Amino acid sequence: IGIILLFLVMATAFVGYVLPWGQMSFWGATVITNLLSAAPYMGTELVQWIWGGFSVDNATLTRFFTFHFILPFVIAGVSMIHLLFLHQTGSSNPLGLNSNSDKIPFHP
């Protein structure tokens, strides 16, 4: 759940970052489009799905605005689920790290 939460926050930040650019910078749009289209077998479909085509236009901006509006509510819901799971099961500490590694005793 925590990793999903991390990806949701990054996605919200990304679409919020590109929205004020208007049509984004042509360089940024070109780089992202080229990276996506280079994926074997599914590159063209990825570009079509994310941008709505090979040009960044009003449909793309509307899609990004919609994601930027909805994702914070999704983050709030996933955060509640995350807290519920932590309350039910506690932290498993899968790496077995010492949680007091930075603790310094007050009286040495």
C-alpha positions as CSV (number, residue, x, y, z in Angstrom):
1,I,0.0,0.0,0.0
2,G,2.9,2.4,0.8
3,I,4.4,2.0,-2.6
4,I,1.1,2.6,-4.3
5,L,0.7,5.7,-2.2
6,L,4.2,6.9,-3.3
7,F,3.4,6.4,-7.0
8,L,0.0,8.2,-6.6
9,V,1.7,11.2,-5.0
10,M,4.4,11.3,-7.8
11,A,1.6,11.0,-10.5
12,T,-0.3,13.9,-8.9
13,A,2.8,16.0,-8.7
14,F,3.7,15.3,-12.3
15,V,0.4,16.2,-13.8
16,G,0.3,19.3,-11.6
17,Y,3.8,20.3,-12.7
18,V,3.0,20.1,-16.5
19,L,-0.4,21.8,-16.3
20,P,0.9,25.4,-15.8
21,W,3.0,25.0,-18.9
22,G,-0.1,25.3,-21.0
23,Q,0.9,23.0,-23.9
24,M,4.0,22.0,-21.9
25,S,7.3,22.8,-23.4
26,F,7.7,21.3,-26.8
27,W,11.1,19.9,-25.7
28,G,9.5,18.1,-22.7
29,A,6.6,16.8,-24.8
30,T,9.0,15.6,-27.4
31,V,11.3,13.8,-25.0
32,I,8.5,12.1,-23.1
33,T,6.8,11.1,-26.4
34,N,10.1,9.7,-27.8
35,L,10.7,7.7,-24.6
36,L,7.3,6.2,-24.6
37,S,7.2,5.5,-28.3
38,A,10.5,3.6,-28.0
39,A,9.0,0.9,-25.9
40,P,8.9,-2.3,-28.0
41,Y,5.5,-3.5,-29.3
42,M,3.4,-1.1,-27.2
43,G,5.1,2.3,-27.6
44,T,2.6,3.7,-30.0
45,E,-0.3,2.6,-27.9
46,L,1.3,4.1,-24.8
47,V,1.6,7.5,-26.5
48,Q,-2.0,7.3,-27.8
49,W,-3.2,6.4,-24.3
50,I,-1.3,9.0,-22.3
51,W,-1.2,12.0,-24.7
52,G,-4.3,11.2,-26.8
53,G,-2.1,11.2,-29.8
54,F,1.4,12.4,-30.9
55,S,0.6,16.0,-30.3
56,V,-0.1,17.7,-27.0
57,D,-3.4,19.6,-27.3
58,N,-6.5,20.5,-25.3
59,A,-7.5,16.9,-24.9
60,T,-4.2,16.1,-23.1
61,L,-4.5,19.1,-20.8
62,T,-8.1,18.2,-19.9
63,R,-7.0,14.7,-19.1
64,F,-4.2,15.9,-16.9
65,F,-6.4,18.4,-15.1
66,T,-8.9,15.6,-14.4
67,F,-6.2,13.4,-13.0
68,H,-4.8,16.3,-11.0
69,F,-8.2,16.9,-9.5
70,I,-9.1,13.3,-8.7
71,L,-5.8,11.9,-7.5
72,P,-5.7,13.8,-4.2
73,F,-9.0,12.2,-3.2
74,V,-7.6,8.8,-4.2
75,I,-4.5,9.5,-2.1
76,A,-6.7,10.4,0.9
77,G,-8.6,7.1,0.5
78,V,-5.4,5.0,0.1
79,S,-3.9,6.8,3.1
80,M,-6.9,5.8,5.2
81,I,-6.5,2.2,4.0
82,H,-2.8,2.4,4.7
83,L,-3.4,3.6,8.3
84,L,-6.1,0.9,8.7
85,F,-3.6,-1.8,7.7
86,L,-0.9,-0.3,10.0
87,H,-3.4,-0.3,12.8
88,Q,-4.5,-3.9,12.2
89,T,-1.1,-5.5,11.5
90,G,1.5,-3.1,12.7
91,S,4.7,-2.5,10.8
92,S,6.4,-5.7,9.7
93,N,9.9,-4.2,9.4
94,P,10.7,-6.5,6.5
95,L,14.4,-5.5,6.3
96,G,14.9,-6.1,10.1
97,L,16.6,-2.8,10.5
98,N,17.2,-1.4,14.0
99,S,14.7,1.3,14.4
100,N,16.8,3.0,17.1
101,S,19.9,3.4,15.0
102,D,19.8,7.2,15.3
103,K,18.8,7.3,18.9
104,I,21.4,9.0,21.1
105,P,21.0,8.6,24.9
106,F,20.4,11.8,26.8
107,H,23.0,10.9,29.5
108,P,26.1,9.3,27.8
